[in-house]
Amino acid sequence: MDSILTLDDVSKHFGGIRAVEHCDIEVETNTITGLIGPNGAGKTTIFNVITGFHPLTDGEIFFKGEKIQPGSDPHEVFHKGLYRSFQITRELAKITVLENLLIAPARQAGERPWNPLFQAWKVRNQEERSVQKALEILDFLEMKDKADEFAGNLPGGERKLLDLGRMMMVEPDLVLLDEPGAGVPPAIQKDVNDKIRQLNNEEGITLLIVEHDMHIIMDLCDPIIVLVNGSKLTEGSAEEVQNDQQVVDAYLGKGGVQ
Protein backbone atom coordinates (compact mmCIF):
# COMPACT_ATOMS: atom_id res chain seq x y z
CA MET A 1 0.00 0.00 0.00
CA ASP A 2 1.24 3.51 -0.84
CA SER A 3 2.04 6.05 1.84
CA ILE A 4 0.13 9.31 1.74
CA LEU A 5 2.20 10.93 4.52
CA THR A 6 5.84 10.39 5.47
CA LEU A 7 7.81 11.92 8.33
CA ASP A 8 11.51 11.31 7.71
CA ASP A 9 13.85 11.78 10.68
CA VAL A 10 11.73 14.68 11.96
CA SER A 11 12.83 16.71 14.98
CA LYS A 12 11.29 19.77 16.61
CA HIS A 13 13.03 21.55 19.46
CA PHE A 14 11.78 24.49 21.52
CA GLY A 15 15.00 25.84 22.97
CA GLY A 16 16.31 23.02 25.14
CA ILE A 17 13.04 21.05 24.96
CA ARG A 18 13.17 18.22 22.42
CA ALA A 19 9.44 17.80 21.73
CA VAL A 20 10.02 15.53 18.73
CA GLU A 21 13.32 13.75 18.15
CA HIS A 22 14.35 11.78 15.03
CA CYS A 23 10.81 10.57 14.41
CA ASP A 24 9.90 8.40 11.40
CA ILE A 25 6.22 7.87 10.60
CA GLU A 26 4.42 6.46 7.57
CA VAL A 27 0.66 6.83 7.10
CA GLU A 28 -0.67 4.52 4.42
CA THR A 29 -3.42 5.59 2.04
CA ASN A 30 -7.01 4.64 2.98
CA THR A 31 -6.17 3.72 6.58
CA ILE A 32 -7.42 5.04 9.90
CA THR A 33 -4.12 5.33 11.74
CA GLY A 34 -3.95 6.03 15.47
CA LEU A 35 -1.24 8.11 17.13
CA ILE A 36 -0.98 7.58 20.89
CA GLY A 37 1.45 8.24 23.68
CA PRO A 38 1.66 9.68 27.19
CA ASN A 39 1.29 13.40 27.81
CA GLY A 40 4.33 15.19 26.41
CA ALA A 41 5.09 12.46 23.90
CA GLY A 42 4.94 14.93 20.99
CA LYS A 43 1.58 14.11 19.39
CA THR A 44 0.26 17.66 19.09
CA THR A 45 3.68 18.93 18.03
CA ILE A 46 3.69 16.38 15.20
CA PHE A 47 0.30 17.66 14.02
CA ASN A 48 1.65 21.22 14.19
CA VAL A 49 4.79 20.52 12.15
CA ILE A 50 2.85 18.52 9.54
CA THR A 51 0.46 21.42 8.99
CA GLY A 52 3.12 24.14 9.03
CA PHE A 53 2.16 25.78 12.33
CA HIS A 54 5.70 25.11 13.61
CA PRO A 55 8.84 25.03 11.45
CA LEU A 56 10.92 21.86 11.65
CA THR A 57 14.22 21.77 13.46
CA ASP A 58 15.38 18.89 11.27
CA GLY A 59 14.05 16.27 8.89
CA GLU A 60 11.50 16.30 6.07
CA ILE A 61 7.76 15.69 5.65
CA PHE A 62 6.19 14.44 2.42
CA PHE A 63 2.48 14.51 1.53
CA LYS A 64 1.35 12.55 -1.55
CA GLY A 65 5.01 12.26 -2.52
CA GLU A 66 5.63 16.02 -2.43
CA LYS A 67 7.81 17.64 0.22
CA ILE A 68 5.71 20.01 2.31
CA GLN A 69 8.10 20.62 5.18
CA PRO A 70 10.26 22.49 5.68
CA GLY A 71 8.81 25.41 3.80
CA SER A 72 4.99 25.28 3.58
CA ASP A 73 2.61 27.57 5.47
CA PRO A 74 -0.65 26.21 6.96
CA HIS A 75 -2.84 27.58 4.17
CA GLU A 76 -0.58 26.00 1.54
CA VAL A 77 -0.77 22.61 3.26
CA PHE A 78 -4.57 22.94 3.45
CA HIS A 79 -4.83 23.66 -0.28
CA LYS A 80 -2.84 20.51 -1.03
CA GLY A 81 -5.67 18.41 0.46
CA LEU A 82 -4.73 18.04 4.13
CA TYR A 83 -7.36 19.00 6.73
CA ARG A 84 -6.69 19.33 10.44
CA SER A 85 -9.31 19.38 13.19
CA PHE A 86 -8.73 20.53 16.75
CA GLN A 87 -9.54 19.05 20.14
CA ILE A 88 -11.79 22.04 20.88
CA THR A 89 -14.13 22.46 17.93
CA ARG A 90 -13.90 25.78 16.09
CA GLU A 91 -17.35 26.25 14.68
CA LEU A 92 -18.64 29.80 14.21
CA ALA A 93 -21.19 29.88 17.00
CA LYS A 94 -23.34 32.80 15.82
CA ILE A 95 -24.13 31.49 12.35
CA THR A 96 -26.20 28.46 11.45
CA VAL A 97 -25.03 24.89 11.01
CA LEU A 98 -25.69 25.14 7.27
CA GLU A 99 -23.73 28.39 7.00
CA ASN A 100 -20.80 26.78 8.85
CA LEU A 101 -20.64 24.18 6.09
CA LEU A 102 -21.03 26.68 3.26
CA ILE A 103 -18.04 28.79 4.31
CA ALA A 104 -15.68 25.80 4.67
CA PRO A 105 -14.43 25.42 1.06
CA ALA A 106 -11.58 27.72 0.05
CA ARG A 107 -11.31 29.87 -3.07
CA GLN A 108 -15.03 30.32 -3.65
CA ALA A 109 -16.02 32.49 -6.61
CA GLY A 110 -18.02 34.88 -4.42
CA GLU A 111 -14.92 35.75 -2.37
CA ARG A 112 -13.53 37.85 -5.23
CA PRO A 113 -15.07 41.34 -5.12
CA TRP A 114 -15.60 41.66 -8.87
CA ASN A 115 -17.26 38.27 -9.41
CA PRO A 116 -20.67 39.15 -7.88
CA LEU A 117 -20.73 42.19 -10.21
CA PHE A 118 -19.43 40.73 -13.44
CA GLN A 119 -19.93 36.97 -13.05
CA ALA A 120 -23.04 36.75 -10.92
CA TRP A 121 -24.15 33.60 -12.77
CA LYS A 122 -20.91 31.85 -11.77
CA VAL A 123 -21.32 32.81 -8.12
CA ARG A 124 -24.99 31.80 -8.09
CA ASN A 125 -24.35 28.40 -9.70
CA GLN A 126 -21.55 27.61 -7.26
CA GLU A 127 -23.67 28.66 -4.29
CA GLU A 128 -26.54 26.42 -5.44
CA ARG A 129 -24.20 23.44 -5.79
CA SER A 130 -22.67 24.17 -2.37
CA VAL A 131 -26.08 24.33 -0.67
CA GLN A 132 -27.10 21.02 -2.25
CA LYS A 133 -23.83 19.40 -1.17
CA ALA A 134 -24.14 20.79 2.38
CA LEU A 135 -27.68 19.45 2.73
CA GLU A 136 -26.54 16.03 1.51
CA ILE A 137 -23.76 16.07 4.10
CA LEU A 138 -26.16 17.02 6.88
CA ASP A 139 -28.40 14.16 5.76
CA PHE A 140 -25.41 11.81 5.95
CA LEU A 141 -24.64 13.09 9.46
CA GLU A 142 -28.32 12.77 10.44
CA MET A 143 -28.35 16.50 11.26
CA LYS A 144 -30.57 17.87 8.51
CA ASP A 145 -33.07 19.06 11.10
CA LYS A 146 -30.27 21.19 12.62
CA ALA A 147 -29.52 23.11 9.40
CA ASP A 148 -30.99 26.41 10.67
CA GLU A 149 -29.81 26.01 14.27
CA PHE A 150 -27.05 28.32 15.50
CA ALA A 151 -23.89 26.21 15.74
CA GLY A 152 -23.18 27.55 19.21
CA ASN A 153 -26.35 25.86 20.48
CA LEU A 154 -25.19 22.36 19.52
CA PRO A 155 -24.07 19.91 22.23
CA GLY A 156 -20.49 18.63 22.12
CA GLY A 157 -21.17 15.46 20.17
CA GLU A 158 -23.04 17.28 17.40
CA ARG A 159 -20.24 19.86 17.21
CA LYS A 160 -17.86 16.99 16.48
CA LEU A 161 -20.20 15.82 13.73
CA LEU A 162 -20.35 19.35 12.35
CA ASP A 163 -16.55 19.34 12.27
CA LEU A 164 -16.70 16.17 10.16
CA GLY A 165 -19.22 17.92 7.92
CA ARG A 166 -16.92 20.89 7.31
CA MET A 167 -14.19 18.44 6.46
CA MET A 168 -16.48 16.71 3.93
CA MET A 169 -17.20 20.06 2.26
CA VAL A 170 -13.46 20.48 1.69
CA GLU A 171 -13.00 16.91 0.33
CA PRO A 172 -9.46 16.38 1.69
CA ASP A 173 -7.23 13.42 0.97
CA LEU A 174 -5.93 13.23 4.56
CA VAL A 175 -7.48 14.36 7.84
CA LEU A 176 -5.54 14.91 11.05
CA LEU A 177 -8.24 14.34 13.65
CA ASP A 178 -7.47 15.63 17.14
CA GLU A 179 -9.38 14.00 20.01
CA PRO A 180 -12.66 13.02 18.30
CA GLY A 181 -13.88 11.80 21.68
CA ALA A 182 -13.27 15.06 23.57
CA GLY A 183 -16.52 16.43 24.96
CA VAL A 184 -18.62 13.73 23.32
CA PRO A 185 -21.12 11.92 25.56
CA PRO A 186 -20.74 8.12 25.45
CA ALA A 187 -24.24 7.80 23.98
CA ILE A 188 -23.22 9.65 20.82
CA GLN A 189 -19.58 8.49 20.57
CA LYS A 190 -20.61 5.38 18.63
CA ASP A 191 -22.31 7.63 16.05
CA VAL A 192 -19.14 9.71 15.68
CA ASN A 193 -17.02 6.55 15.29
CA ASP A 194 -19.45 5.12 12.73
CA LYS A 195 -19.30 8.31 10.65
CA ILE A 196 -15.49 8.28 10.74
CA ARG A 197 -15.50 4.70 9.48
CA GLN A 198 -17.97 5.59 6.73
CA LEU A 199 -15.82 8.49 5.57
CA ASN A 200 -12.87 6.14 5.34
CA ASN A 201 -14.73 3.26 3.67
CA GLU A 202 -17.08 5.14 1.36
CA GLU A 203 -15.29 8.42 0.65
CA GLY A 204 -11.73 7.04 0.66
CA ILE A 205 -10.49 9.63 3.17
CA THR A 206 -7.34 8.69 5.07
CA LEU A 207 -7.29 9.67 8.75
CA LEU A 208 -4.54 10.10 11.34
CA ILE A 209 -6.13 10.27 14.78
CA VAL A 210 -4.75 11.48 18.10
CA GLU A 211 -6.92 10.33 20.98
CA HIS A 212 -6.40 9.72 24.71
CA ASP A 213 -9.37 7.39 25.02
CA MET A 214 -7.86 4.00 24.25
CA HIS A 215 -11.24 2.39 23.68
CA ILE A 216 -11.85 4.78 20.77
CA ILE A 217 -8.38 4.16 19.35
CA MET A 218 -8.65 0.38 19.67
CA ASP A 219 -12.11 0.44 18.08
CA LEU A 220 -11.25 2.66 15.11
CA CYS A 221 -7.58 2.43 14.24
CA ASP A 222 -5.31 0.02 12.41
CA PRO A 223 -2.42 0.52 12.58
CA ILE A 224 -1.63 2.31 15.83
CA ILE A 225 1.63 4.24 16.25
CA VAL A 226 2.99 4.71 19.76
CA LEU A 227 5.11 7.75 20.63
CA VAL A 228 7.31 8.08 23.68
CA ASN A 229 9.60 11.05 24.34
CA GLY A 230 9.06 12.44 20.86
CA SER A 231 10.05 9.29 18.98
CA LYS A 232 8.18 6.29 17.62
CA LEU A 233 8.34 3.41 20.06
CA THR A 234 6.44 0.85 18.01
CA GLU A 235 3.59 0.34 15.53
CA GLY A 236 1.04 -2.41 15.03
CA SER A 237 -2.55 -3.54 15.24
CA ALA A 238 -4.67 -2.85 18.32
CA GLU A 239 -3.95 -6.35 19.62
CA GLU A 240 -0.23 -6.10 18.95
CA VAL A 241 0.08 -2.70 20.62
CA GLN A 242 -2.03 -3.69 23.61
CA ASN A 243 0.12 -6.75 24.24
CA ASP A 244 3.49 -5.14 23.54
CA GLN A 245 5.40 -5.06 26.84
CA GLN A 246 7.25 -1.88 25.80
CA VAL A 247 3.91 -0.11 25.38
CA VAL A 248 2.52 -1.49 28.62
CA ASP A 249 5.58 -0.30 30.51
CA ALA A 250 5.75 3.12 28.85
CA TYR A 251 2.12 4.06 28.55
CA LEU A 252 -0.78 1.70 29.11
CA GLY A 253 0.17 0.54 32.58
CA LYS A 254 0.24 -2.94 34.00
CA GLY A 255 -3.41 -3.62 33.29
CA GLY A 256 -3.34 -2.62 29.63
CA VAL A 257 -6.55 -1.27 28.16
CA GLN A 258 -9.54 -1.79 30.45
C-alpha positions as CSV (number, residue, x, y, z in Angstrom):
1,M,0.0,0.0,0.0
2,D,1.2,3.5,-0.8
3,S,2.0,6.0,1.8
4,I,0.1,9.3,1.7
5,L,2.2,10.9,4.5
6,T,5.8,10.4,5.5
7,L,7.8,11.9,8.3
8,D,11.5,11.3,7.7
9,D,13.9,11.8,10.7
10,V,11.7,14.7,12.0
11,S,12.8,16.7,15.0
12,K,11.3,19.8,16.6
13,H,13.0,21.6,19.5
14,F,11.8,24.5,21.5
15,G,15.0,25.8,23.0
16,G,16.3,23.0,25.1
17,I,13.0,21.1,25.0
18,R,13.2,18.2,22.4
19,A,9.4,17.8,21.7
20,V,10.0,15.5,18.7
21,E,13.3,13.7,18.1
22,H,14.4,11.8,15.0
23,C,10.8,10.6,14.4
24,D,9.9,8.4,11.4
25,I,6.2,7.9,10.6
26,E,4.4,6.5,7.6
27,V,0.7,6.8,7.1
28,E,-0.7,4.5,4.4
29,T,-3.4,5.6,2.0
30,N,-7.0,4.6,3.0
31,T,-6.2,3.7,6.6
32,I,-7.4,5.0,9.9
33,T,-4.1,5.3,11.7
34,G,-4.0,6.0,15.5
35,L,-1.2,8.1,17.1
36,I,-1.0,7.6,20.9
37,G,1.5,8.2,23.7
38,P,1.7,9.7,27.2
39,N,1.3,13.4,27.8
40,G,4.3,15.2,26.4
41,A,5.1,12.5,23.9
42,G,4.9,14.9,21.0
43,K,1.6,14.1,19.4
44,T,0.3,17.7,19.1
45,T,3.7,18.9,18.0
46,I,3.7,16.4,15.2
47,F,0.3,17.7,14.0
48,N,1.7,21.2,14.2
49,V,4.8,20.5,12.2
50,I,2.9,18.5,9.5
51,T,0.5,21.4,9.0
52,G,3.1,24.1,9.0
53,F,2.2,25.8,12.3
54,H,5.7,25.1,13.6
55,P,8.8,25.0,11.5
56,L,10.9,21.9,11.6
57,T,14.2,21.8,13.5
58,D,15.4,18.9,11.3
59,G,14.0,16.3,8.9
60,E,11.5,16.3,6.1
61,I,7.8,15.7,5.6
62,F,6.2,14.4,2.4
63,F,2.5,14.5,1.5
64,K,1.4,12.6,-1.5
65,G,5.0,12.3,-2.5
66,E,5.6,16.0,-2.4
67,K,7.8,17.6,0.2
68,I,5.7,20.0,2.3
69,Q,8.1,20.6,5.2
70,P,10.3,22.5,5.7
71,G,8.8,25.4,3.8
72,S,5.0,25.3,3.6
73,D,2.6,27.6,5.5
74,P,-0.6,26.2,7.0
75,H,-2.8,27.6,4.2
76,E,-0.6,26.0,1.5
77,V,-0.8,22.6,3.3
78,F,-4.6,22.9,3.4
79,H,-4.8,23.7,-0.3
80,K,-2.8,20.5,-1.0
81,G,-5.7,18.4,0.5
82,L,-4.7,18.0,4.1
83,Y,-7.4,19.0,6.7
84,R,-6.7,19.3,10.4
85,S,-9.3,19.4,13.2
86,F,-8.7,20.5,16.8
87,Q,-9.5,19.0,20.1
88,I,-11.8,22.0,20.9
89,T,-14.1,22.5,17.9
90,R,-13.9,25.8,16.1
91,E,-17.4,26.2,14.7
92,L,-18.6,29.8,14.2
93,A,-21.2,29.9,17.0
94,K,-23.3,32.8,15.8
95,I,-24.1,31.5,12.4
96,T,-26.2,28.5,11.5
97,V,-25.0,24.9,11.0
98,L,-25.7,25.1,7.3
99,E,-23.7,28.4,7.0
100,N,-20.8,26.8,8.9
101,L,-20.6,24.2,6.1
102,L,-21.0,26.7,3.3
103,I,-18.0,28.8,4.3
104,A,-15.7,25.8,4.7
105,P,-14.4,25.4,1.1
106,A,-11.6,27.7,0.1
107,R,-11.3,29.9,-3.1
108,Q,-15.0,30.3,-3.7
109,A,-16.0,32.5,-6.6
110,G,-18.0,34.9,-4.4
111,E,-14.9,35.8,-2.4
112,R,-13.5,37.8,-5.2
113,P,-15.1,41.3,-5.1
114,W,-15.6,41.7,-8.9
115,N,-17.3,38.3,-9.4
116,P,-20.7,39.1,-7.9
117,L,-20.7,42.2,-10.2
118,F,-19.4,40.7,-13.4
119,Q,-19.9,37.0,-13.1
120,A,-23.0,36.7,-10.9
121,W,-24.1,33.6,-12.8
122,K,-20.9,31.8,-11.8
123,V,-21.3,32.8,-8.1
124,R,-25.0,31.8,-8.1
125,N,-24.3,28.4,-9.7
126,Q,-21.5,27.6,-7.3
127,E,-23.7,28.7,-4.3
128,E,-26.5,26.4,-5.4
129,R,-24.2,23.4,-5.8
130,S,-22.7,24.2,-2.4
131,V,-26.1,24.3,-0.7
132,Q,-27.1,21.0,-2.2
133,K,-23.8,19.4,-1.2
134,A,-24.1,20.8,2.4
135,L,-27.7,19.5,2.7
136,E,-26.5,16.0,1.5
137,I,-23.8,16.1,4.1
138,L,-26.2,17.0,6.9
139,D,-28.4,14.2,5.8
140,F,-25.4,11.8,5.9
141,L,-24.6,13.1,9.5
142,E,-28.3,12.8,10.4
143,M,-28.3,16.5,11.3
144,K,-30.6,17.9,8.5
145,D,-33.1,19.1,11.1
146,K,-30.3,21.2,12.6
147,A,-29.5,23.1,9.4
148,D,-31.0,26.4,10.7
149,E,-29.8,26.0,14.3
150,F,-27.1,28.3,15.5
151,A,-23.9,26.2,15.7
152,G,-23.2,27.5,19.2
153,N,-26.4,25.9,20.5
154,L,-25.2,22.4,19.5
155,P,-24.1,19.9,22.2
156,G,-20.5,18.6,22.1
157,G,-21.2,15.5,20.2
158,E,-23.0,17.3,17.4
159,R,-20.2,19.9,17.2
160,K,-17.9,17.0,16.5
161,L,-20.2,15.8,13.7
162,L,-20.3,19.4,12.3
163,D,-16.5,19.3,12.3
164,L,-16.7,16.2,10.2
165,G,-19.2,17.9,7.9
166,R,-16.9,20.9,7.3
167,M,-14.2,18.4,6.5
168,M,-16.5,16.7,3.9
169,M,-17.2,20.1,2.3
170,V,-13.5,20.5,1.7
171,E,-13.0,16.9,0.3
172,P,-9.5,16.4,1.7
173,D,-7.2,13.4,1.0
174,L,-5.9,13.2,4.6
175,V,-7.5,14.4,7.8
176,L,-5.5,14.9,11.0
177,L,-8.2,14.3,13.6
178,D,-7.5,15.6,17.1
179,E,-9.4,14.0,20.0
180,P,-12.7,13.0,18.3
181,G,-13.9,11.8,21.7
182,A,-13.3,15.1,23.6
183,G,-16.5,16.4,25.0
184,V,-18.6,13.7,23.3
185,P,-21.1,11.9,25.6
186,P,-20.7,8.1,25.5
187,A,-24.2,7.8,24.0
188,I,-23.2,9.7,20.8
189,Q,-19.6,8.5,20.6
190,K,-20.6,5.4,18.6
191,D,-22.3,7.6,16.1
192,V,-19.1,9.7,15.7
193,N,-17.0,6.5,15.3
194,D,-19.4,5.1,12.7
195,K,-19.3,8.3,10.6
196,I,-15.5,8.3,10.7
197,R,-15.5,4.7,9.5
198,Q,-18.0,5.6,6.7
199,L,-15.8,8.5,5.6
200,N,-12.9,6.1,5.3
201,N,-14.7,3.3,3.7
202,E,-17.1,5.1,1.4
203,E,-15.3,8.4,0.7
204,G,-11.7,7.0,0.7
205,I,-10.5,9.6,3.2
206,T,-7.3,8.7,5.1
207,L,-7.3,9.7,8.7
208,L,-4.5,10.1,11.3
209,I,-6.1,10.3,14.8
210,V,-4.8,11.5,18.1
211,E,-6.9,10.3,21.0
212,H,-6.4,9.7,24.7
213,D,-9.4,7.4,25.0
214,M,-7.9,4.0,24.3
215,H,-11.2,2.4,23.7
216,I,-11.8,4.8,20.8
217,I,-8.4,4.2,19.4
218,M,-8.6,0.4,19.7
219,D,-12.1,0.4,18.1
220,L,-11.2,2.7,15.1
221,C,-7.6,2.4,14.2
222,D,-5.3,0.0,12.4
223,P,-2.4,0.5,12.6
224,I,-1.6,2.3,15.8
225,I,1.6,4.2,16.2
226,V,3.0,4.7,19.8
227,L,5.1,7.7,20.6
228,V,7.3,8.1,23.7
229,N,9.6,11.1,24.3
230,G,9.1,12.4,20.9
231,S,10.0,9.3,19.0
232,K,8.2,6.3,17.6
233,L,8.3,3.4,20.1
234,T,6.4,0.9,18.0
235,E,3.6,0.3,15.5
236,G,1.0,-2.4,15.0
237,S,-2.6,-3.5,15.2
238,A,-4.7,-2.9,18.3
239,E,-4.0,-6.4,19.6
240,E,-0.2,-6.1,19.0
241,V,0.1,-2.7,20.6
242,Q,-2.0,-3.7,23.6
243,N,0.1,-6.8,24.2
244,D,3.5,-5.1,23.5
245,Q,5.4,-5.1,26.8
246,Q,7.2,-1.9,25.8
247,V,3.9,-0.1,25.4
248,V,2.5,-1.5,28.6
249,D,5.6,-0.3,30.5
250,A,5.8,3.1,28.8
251,Y,2.1,4.1,28.5
252,L,-0.8,1.7,29.1
253,G,0.2,0.5,32.6
254,K,0.2,-2.9,34.0
255,G,-3.4,-3.6,33.3
256,G,-3.3,-2.6,29.6
257,V,-6.6,-1.3,28.2
258,Q,-9.5,-1.8,30.5
